[in-house]
Amino acid sequence: MIGTAQVSTPIKPRKLKVKLSKISTFIGYKYSIKQAKDALNLIGCKVTGNGDVLTIEVPSWRPDLNTSADVSEEIARIQGFELIPLTLPTGKKGAQLNYLQLRKRNVATLLANQGFTEVINYPFVNEEMVQTLGFTGDRAKSFKIANPMSEQLPLLRTHLLPGLLSTLSRNISRGAKDVAIFEIGTVFRNVSPLKKVELPGTSKRPTPKAIAELYATVPKQMLFVGGVVAGHSRISSWQGSGEKFGWDDAIAKAIEIIESTGNSYEVISSDLAPWHPGRCAEIKVNGKAVAHAGELHPRVISALNLPERSCAFAVILSELPAASKVSAPAILNMPAAVQDVALFIDKKIPAVELMNALKTGAGPLLESIVLFDRYDQIDADKVSLAYTLTFRASDRTLTADEVAMYRDQAIANAVKNLGAILRGNV
């Protein structure tokens, strides 16, 4: 008796669940349940389900159907690609720079365009440099590094000037004569106790509260821009004699940086170290000091072997309000009326206070005011300051009587508030 025996393992059909909404998203066309079932039946699939989720029994001869993307491709192919509407591909917009990052880039471009060279220093300093520069208060409160790169630099910097002045000194010692450098970076000041928290685990994302607590353990970091200049701003040549950098150049750079952010400012005299008393300006925005600039103190220049009358500026970029719009001044086609005013004033009163008093009294048609002369060889307690006042109206030519009235108003305000005396009345 002859017979046969067959041993085999039946192939179990694979089942795949797909969402009709996901298929429509893949292809860009919203298919109906009937369209999806008809297409899948044609390739041997058995489809069940009438909602968004379809259960597909995949035939054994289609091992390529494994994911929703595979099923989407078959439905689109069978139903016809002509159903898919023509659309332009889109993508998510990339991350943009925030206002502080844009400000940093704009300031760096501004200074580089004016001949400054950007430097990057390590954010470390030593106690000796802090004392040399005469830092006090918050500027002397630093953090000691647990594992410093060098034992000679064990502290985090509280200002940009230590690094900038060290770079200037090093370049001068190597033969450089005319130097203009700047740096943009953060400083660290130990002005409030820092909290200590336990580090969260890495198995899951920390809660917003845990993240906030972690940030509370980090010291406040202010963004500064600082610069130093030494030597000549213009060298002597056949075109003319050279010109050395002066304290007014440093102040002008600090003011230009602040103006580039769209903020108005006030300039007053200051004696903050390491600048020279009487040749240092403090610049305020909304009543808050945001910058210092001027000539460095001779003691600092001598200690660091810097050229005579080296100057520096420092601006706290992170403390400058974000201006909504920086607008260019209007260009007026009406003629300007210029008036000169010379006043005697007490030497103890800063020139900027007299300038502000004249501004306030002159009224809204004052276009500009410029100090053009200072004479102090008359009286031990008095100084003569002369200003040029420029008036202009946008809609008419000012008459001589109008200009004289505005000039007299400016003088009267200075006399009333500061005790100034018109030079011609002495």
PyMOL commands that set and color helices and strands:
alter all, ss='L'
color gray80, all
select helices_A, chain A and resi 20-27+33-42+68-79+81-83+99-113+127-132+137-140+161-173+208-216+247-260+298-303+317-319+351-362+400-418+423-425
alter helices_A, ss='H'
color red, helices_A
select strands_A, chain A and resi 14-19+46-48+53-58+117-118+124-125+155-156+179-188+221-230+232-234+243-244+266-270+275-285+288-296+311-316+337-346+366-375+382-391+421-422
alter strands_A, ss='S'
color yellow, strands_A
deselect
rebuild
show_as cartoon
